[in-house]
């Protein structure tokens, strides 16, 4: 006795392939197949492109934070002076920083003097935030020493100041020009405190890639900043960099132990936690919405298969009378639908990956056609639209598309398998 053919035998694939290649007289089936194919392709492409832009936006946002800001900022709690004023400065900042450097996982601990003042040049003014830092520590900040673009000589930092490109644009200055820095809390005299005004040469202009940094930040030599802000022998805070910034929470307790009782810690996640949570929520909502888009595209496969089953009713009846089982008929039509989903998914992955890779020239074309000005860094915080392909995102899109395609295909395939061969032949 001959054994029954195994599931997905070669003849099942042959029949499915012939059905997919519909004759001209059955062009409706062919058109629906093409519509299903195009729908799946575009849906998967949109899903992958959106996930890539989302991942790139998040990575760029985090990189701009970690590349130009402290991973952990260590302050001192307020202490009342003899004159009744509150003092938050750090006096033994060198020893303080050394204790923090000794903590495992810390890559750098740099004392800072910070102040918000006014900058002026050529009759133009701008509010700036001054960071007083040593040249040695400045050279360890990646987004400053190796920015997207820069001009000037950072090696001359000890002779002047380094400013963001937004500050330079606001004041209309370039490297080699001078700017006036004006502080309301300046020189202390018998008649009170008078504003301090001092001119500095712009020796370096950087572009960190984040609007709020480039638009406000100015770096000044540490010793000069101490004098300018009346911080002689003191620092305002300690800027700490760690080896694993994503796990900065694990560093808080060791840093607190090393810093002492008066220490207050502020991590980069504390500063940007709300935005990061918003991004996570947006990611989930976006994935759900695009999943619905893929589902709608997959439903086109159902429409095409229903038409195919209707047009092939006589063929199904003949095949059943020749001994084809319900399972074999189900598999034939399942192959038809699954093949459409598989090809559409593959094309969608290809186009989505190409879109993510070449997003810059594509976006440049769109921006040019629309007349420019689509991307406002003042609103979005970064200067361009990033994209980052991640294997997990691509696999999620593939799994979603193939899963939906295979599931929705089962319903019309099951209908074809349960078709009564006598009824199918009677009305032909």
C-alpha positions, 0 to 999 in steps of 0.5 A, spaced: 500 500 500 502 506 497 504 511 503 500 518 502 504 524 500 507 528 505 504 535 507 507 541 502 509 535 497 511 538 490 505 537 487 502 542 492 507 547 490 506 546 483 498 547 483 499 553 488 504 556 483 499 555 477 494 559 481 498 565 482 500 565 475 492 567 473 490 567 466 488 573 462 481 571 463 482 571 470 485 578 471 481 580 477 485 574 481 492 577 478 490 584 480 488 582 487 494 579 488 498 585 485 494 589 490 496 585 496 503 584 494 504 592 494 500 593 500 504 588 504 511 591 501 509 598 503 506 597 510 512 593 512 517 599 509 513 604 513 514 600 519 521 599 518 523 606 516 519 609 522 522 604 527 529 606 524 527 613 525 525 612 532 531 608 534 535 614 530 532 619 534 533 616 540 540 614 539 542 621 537 538 625 543 542 620 548 548 621 544 548 629 544 546 629 552 552 624 553 557 627 549 556 634 551 553 633 558 555 630 565 553 623 566 552 625 573 553 632 576 555 632 584 553 638 588 553 640 595 547 641 599 546 649 601 550 651 608 549 657 611 555 662 612 557 667 617 554 672 614 547 669 613 548 667 605 547 660 603 553 657 600 553 651 595 560 651 593 565 646 593 572 648 597 576 642 597 574 640 589 581 637 587 580 632 593 573 631 592 574 630 585 579 625 586 575 621 591 570 620 585 575 618 580 577 612 585 570 609 584 569 603 580 566 605 573 568 612 573 572 615 567 572 622 569 571 627 575 572 634 573 570 641 577 566 646 574 564 653 575 558 655 572 554 661 571 549 664 567 551 671 564 550 676 558 555 676 552 555 682 547 559 683 540 557 689 535 551 691 539 548 684 539 546 681 545 545 673 547 544 670 554 549 664 555 551 659 560 559 659 562 562 653 563 569 654 567 573 648 566 580 646 565 583 645 558 585 637 560 578 636 562 575 640 556 579 635 551 575 629 554 568 632 552 567 628 545 561 633 542 566 639 543 573 636 541 570 632 535 563 635 533 559 635 527 563 641 525 568 646 528 573 652 526 578 655 530 584 652 534 582 649 541 589 648 543 589 656 544 583 655 549 587 658 555 587 664 551 580 665 550 573 662 550 570 656 546 563 658 544 557 654 541 555 655 533 548 658 535 552 663 540 557 665 534 551 666 530 547 670 534 552 675 536 555 675 529 562 673 531 567 668 528 574 665 531 578 671 532 573 676 534 572 678 541 566 678 545 564 681 552 562 677 557 557 681 562 555 679 569 551 682 574 554 679 580 561 682 579 566 687 582 565 688 590 566 695 592 564 699 598 558 701 595 556 694 593 557 689 587 557 692 580 557 688 574 563 685 571 565 686 564 570 683 560 572 681 553 575 675 551 577 672 544 573 667 541 578 661 539 574 656 538 567 655 535 563 648 536 557 645 533 555 639 538 549 638 534 544 639 539 540 646 539 540 648 546 547 647 547 550 650 541 545 656 542 547 657 549 554 654 551 560 657 552 567 654 555 572 658 559 578 656 562 577 654 570 582 659 573 579 665 569 572 663 571 573 662 578 576 670 578 570 672 573 564 669 578 568 670 584 569 663 586 577 663 588 579 657 591 572 654 590 568 650 584 560 650 583 560 642 582 563 636 579 562 633 573 562 625 573 563 621 567 562 613 567 563 607 563 556 605 562 551 611 562 545 607 561 546 603 567 548 610 571 543 608 577 547 603 579 553 608 580 549 613 585 550 609 591 558 608 590 558 616 588 554 618 594 559 614 599 565 617 596 562 624 596 560 625 603 554 627 607 553 634 603 553 631 596 547 631 592 547 627 585 543 629 579 544 624 573 542 625 566 536 620 566 534 625 572 534 631 567 531 627 561 527 622 564 521 625 562 523 626 555 525 618 555 519 616 557 515 620 552 519 617 547 518 610 550 510 611 550 510 614 543 514 608 540 509 603 543 503 607 540 507 608 533 508 600 533 501 599 534 498 604 529 503 601 524 501 594 526 494 596 524 497 598 517 500 591 516 494 588 518 489 592 513 495 590 508 494 583 510 487 583 509 488 584 502 490 577 501 484 575 504 480 578 498 485 575 493 484 568 496 476 569 496 476 571 489 481 565 487 477 560 491 471 562 487 474 562 480 477 555 482 471 552 484 471 547 479 478 545 479 477 544 487 472 539 485 476 535 480 482 535 484 477 532 490 474 527 486 481 525 484 483 524 491 486 530 493 484 531 501 482 537 505 488 538 508 492 538 501 487 543 498 488 547 504 495 547 504 495 549 496 491 555 498 495 557 504 501 557 500 498 562 495 497 567 500 503 565 504 507 566 498 504 573 497 506 575 504 513 572 504 514 576 497 511 582 500 515 582 506 522 581 503 520 587 498 518 591 504 524 589 508 529 591 502 525 598 501 525 600 508 532 598 509 534 602 503 530 608 506 533 608 512 540 608 509 539 613 504 534 618 509 539 624 508 539 625 501 531 623 501 530 628 506 534 633 502 530 632 496 523 633 500 526 639 503 528 642 497 521 640 493 517 643 499 522 650 499 526 648 505 525 650 513 521 643 514 526 641 520 527 646 525 532 644 530 529 649 535 523 645 536 526 638 535 533 639 539 537 636 534 540 639 527 538 633 522 533 627 521 537 621 524 535 613 522 538 607 526 537 600 523 536 595 529 536 588 527 531 587 533 526 592 529 527 589 522 525 582 525 519 585 529 517 587 522 518 581 519 515 577 524 509 581 525 508 581 517 509 574 516 505 572 522 499 576 520 499 574 513 499 566 515 494 567 520 489 571 515 490 566 509 488 560 513 480 562 513 479 562 505 484 556 505 480 553 510 473 555 506 476 552 500 478 545 503 471 544 506 468 546 499 463 540 497 466 537 490 459 535 488 456 542 489 463 545 486 461 541 480 454 542 479 454 549 477 459 549 473 
